[in-house]
Amino acid sequence: MISGVAVLLMLGVCGLSSYFIVVDERNGRAAAGAPAAPTVVPRDVSSREADPQPLTVEEVFPTGDIVIDPAEPPYRLLKTQIEERCRAAVAGDIGTLLDELGCNQVVRGTLRSPTGEYLITTGVFNLADASGAEWAHTRIKPMVDEEKGRFQGMIADEGTEAIALSSAQVGWHSLGHFLMYCVIARADSEPVPADDPYARQILFDMLQLHLQANVLEKRAVQPAAPDEPAESDGDPAAADGDAAPDEADAGADAAAAR
């Protein structure tokens, strides 16, 4: 049975900043050099009702092999799967929990690490809403710790059996109505130590750099609508209006595997 070491990543929300254009009427000066309008704006991914488009293999693994650092070899993608039965990717109480939270698909892939020493299965569950995804994020840890449920590794071909049969490290976190996860096993079937720094790096690469930043954060934005040209009534001052901004600060915290 695969035992797990949980990684719980608290995600920050990337914000967009806008700026005041200040018009100094007293001195008759208008501010110059206003920043360009944003090219993307936030998109609601808080629920499947607001974000009904299903996940695809092409979205979750858009380039096949996953490149984290162009100066290093990539993670080699060995196999992908899209499945409407979320239980296909988990075992025990986690399957029951995902069913209760309206999970209707999982997209996953199995990869080999750049060094060839580790096998990885990683993917995304599509839940009904963000509150359910956050609840799953919280509830799964005691299930894994007490060996009442686990994420399943997916065998790709001959020589990858260790991902399904060996001791593994696992990590997961949520963004919007999605739950991301990662399972790591040594290709030689030896146990993965809890303090293995390379396994921790793989969890960070898969969960935060790939699934969060390269997949779901891209889904959580959309192209900004082009600015409407201002209507002029012949008054030159009509083109020098004040812009009221919306300002958001971004922050991120991460906890390493224990």
C-alpha positions in Angstrom: 0.0 0.0 0.0 1.3 3.4 -0.8 1.9 5.5 2.3 1.9 9.3 1.9 3.7 12.3 3.2 1.4 15.3 2.7 2.3 18.6 1.1 -0.2 21.3 1.8 0.4 24.4 -0.3 -1.5 27.6 0.6 -1.9 29.4 -2.7 -1.7 33.1 -3.3 -4.0 34.8 -5.8 -2.1 36.7 -8.5 -3.5 40.1 -8.6 -3.7 42.8 -11.3 -2.9 46.4 -10.4 -4.3 49.5 -11.9 -3.3 53.1 -11.4 -4.8 56.5 -10.7 -4.5 59.0 -13.5 -4.4 62.2 -11.6 -5.5 65.4 -13.2 -4.2 68.5 -11.4 -6.9 71.0 -12.4 -5.5 73.7 -10.2 -2.2 73.9 -12.2 -3.8 72.8 -15.5 -1.5 69.8 -15.8 -2.6 66.3 -16.8 -0.5 63.3 -15.8 1.4 61.8 -18.7 2.6 58.2 -19.4 -0.4 56.3 -18.0 0.4 52.5 -18.0 -1.1 50.3 -20.7 -4.4 48.6 -20.0 -4.1 45.0 -18.8 -4.3 42.3 -21.5 -6.0 39.8 -19.2 -8.6 40.0 -16.5 -9.6 37.4 -13.8 -12.0 34.6 -14.8 -14.3 33.0 -12.3 -13.2 29.4 -11.5 -15.0 29.2 -8.2 -17.4 26.6 -9.4 -18.2 24.3 -12.3 -21.4 26.4 -12.9 -19.3 29.4 -13.5 -16.5 27.4 -15.3 -18.3 24.6 -17.1 -15.7 23.8 -19.7 -14.3 20.3 -19.0 -10.6 19.8 -18.5 -8.7 18.2 -21.4 -5.4 16.3 -21.6 -4.1 19.1 -23.9 -4.8 21.6 -21.2 -3.2 19.8 -18.3 -0.2 18.5 -20.4 -0.1 21.1 -23.2 3.5 20.4 -24.3 3.9 16.7 -23.6 7.1 16.6 -21.7 7.2 19.1 -18.9 10.1 21.6 -18.9 10.7 23.4 -15.6 14.2 24.7 -16.3 15.2 25.0 -20.0 18.8 24.4 -18.9 17.9 20.9 -17.5 16.4 17.8 -19.1 12.5 17.7 -19.0 10.2 15.4 -17.1 9.3 12.8 -19.7 5.6 12.2 -20.2 4.9 8.5 -20.5 1.1 8.2 -20.4 -2.0 10.3 -20.0 -5.5 9.5 -19.1 -8.8 11.3 -18.8 -11.5 9.6 -16.7 -15.0 10.5 -15.6 -14.8 8.1 -12.7 -12.6 10.0 -10.2 -12.3 6.8 -8.1 -10.0 5.5 -10.9 -7.3 7.7 -9.5 -7.7 7.1 -5.8 -8.5 4.3 -3.2 -10.4 4.1 0.0 -12.2 7.0 1.7 -10.8 9.5 -0.7 -13.0 8.1 -3.5 -16.1 8.4 -1.3 -15.1 12.0 -0.4 -14.6 13.0 -4.1 -18.0 11.4 -5.1 -19.7 13.4 -2.3 -18.1 16.6 -3.6 -19.3 16.2 -7.1 -16.1 15.2 -8.8 -16.9 14.4 -12.5 -13.5 14.0 -14.1 -9.8 13.5 -13.5 -7.0 14.2 -15.9 -3.7 12.6 -15.0 -0.3 11.6 -16.4 2.6 9.5 -15.5 6.1 10.9 -16.0 9.8 10.0 -15.4 12.0 12.5 -13.6 14.9 14.2 -15.4 17.4 11.9 -13.7 15.3 8.8 -14.4 15.4 7.8 -10.8 11.8 8.7 -9.9 8.3 8.0 -11.4 5.5 10.5 -10.9 1.7 10.5 -11.4 0.2 13.9 -11.3 -3.2 15.3 -12.3 -6.3 17.4 -11.6 -9.7 16.5 -10.2 -12.7 18.6 -11.4 -15.0 19.2 -8.4 -18.3 21.1 -8.1 -17.1 24.2 -6.3 -14.2 25.8 -4.5 -15.6 25.1 -1.1 -15.6 21.4 -1.9 -12.1 21.5 -3.2 -10.9 23.3 -0.1 -12.7 20.8 2.1 -11.1 17.9 0.2 -7.7 19.6 0.7 -8.3 19.5 4.5 -10.0 16.1 4.8 -7.5 14.1 2.8 -4.6 14.5 5.1 -6.0 12.4 8.0 -7.2 9.8 5.5 -3.6 9.4 4.1 -2.0 9.5 7.6 -4.3 6.8 8.9 -4.0 4.8 5.7 -7.7 5.0 5.0 -7.3 6.4 1.5 -4.6 7.1 -1.0 -3.9 8.6 -4.4 -3.1 5.9 -7.0 0.0 5.9 -9.1 -0.7 5.0 -12.8 1.5 2.4 -14.5 2.6 3.6 -17.9 4.5 0.7 -19.4 7.0 -2.1 -18.5 9.4 -0.8 -15.9 7.0 1.7 -14.3 5.2 -0.7 -11.9 6.9 0.9 -9.0 4.6 4.0 -9.2 1.6 1.8 -8.2 3.2 -0.7 -5.9 6.0 1.0 -3.9 6.1 3.4 -1.0 5.5 6.9 -2.2 5.4 10.5 -1.3 2.2 12.4 -2.1 1.1 16.0 -2.2 -2.1 17.9 -3.1 -3.6 21.4 -3.0 -6.6 23.2 -4.4 -7.3 26.2 -6.7 -10.8 27.2 -7.5 -13.0 24.1 -8.0 -10.0 22.0 -8.8 -7.9 19.6 -6.6 -4.4 18.9 -7.8 -2.3 16.0 -6.7 1.1 14.3 -7.2 2.4 10.8 -6.3 6.1 10.1 -6.4 7.9 6.7 -6.2 11.5 5.6 -6.8 11.9 3.7 -10.1 14.0 1.1 -8.3 11.0 0.4 -5.9 13.0 1.5 -2.8 11.1 3.6 -0.3 11.1 7.4 -0.7 12.5 8.9 2.6 10.3 11.6 4.1 13.2 14.0 4.0 14.3 13.2 0.4 15.1 16.7 -1.1 14.7 15.6 -4.7 11.2 14.2 -4.0 10.3 17.5 -2.4 11.6 19.4 -5.4 9.4 17.2 -7.7 6.3 17.9 -5.6 7.1 21.7 -5.9 7.7 21.4 -9.7 4.5 19.5 -10.4 2.1 21.1 -8.0 3.1 24.7 -7.9 5.2 25.4 -11.0 3.3 23.2 -13.5 -0.3 22.5 -12.4 -0.9 25.7 -10.6 1.1 28.3 -12.6 1.2 26.7 -16.1 -2.3 25.2 -16.1 -4.9 26.4 -13.7 -3.7 30.0 -13.2 -3.9 30.3 -17.0 -7.5 29.0 -16.9 -8.3 31.6 -14.2 -7.7 34.6 -16.6 -9.2 35.7 -19.9 -8.4 38.3 -22.5 -9.4 41.8 -21.4 -12.1 43.4 -23.5 -10.7 46.2 -25.7 -11.2 49.7 -24.3 -14.2 51.5 -25.7 -13.2 54.9 -27.4 -14.4 57.8 -25.4 -17.2 59.8 -26.9 -16.4 63.4 -27.4 -18.8 66.3 -27.3 -16.3 68.8 -28.6 -14.9 69.6 -25.1 -11.1 68.8 -25.0 -11.4 68.0 -21.3 -13.6 65.0 -22.1 -10.5 63.0 -23.1 -8.8 63.7 -19.8 -11.0 61.9 -17.3 -10.0 60.3 -14.0 -9.6 56.5 -13.8 -10.7 54.8 -10.6 -8.6 51.7 -10.0 -9.1 48.4 -8.4 -5.9 47.3 -6.6 -5.1 43.8 -5.5 -2.0 42.6 -3.7 -0.6 39.1 -4.3 0.9 36.8 -1.8 1.9 33.2 -1.6 2.9 30.8 1.2 4.1 27.3 0.8 4.8 24.5 3.3 7.3 21.8 2.4 6.7 18.0 2.8 7.4 16.8 6.2 
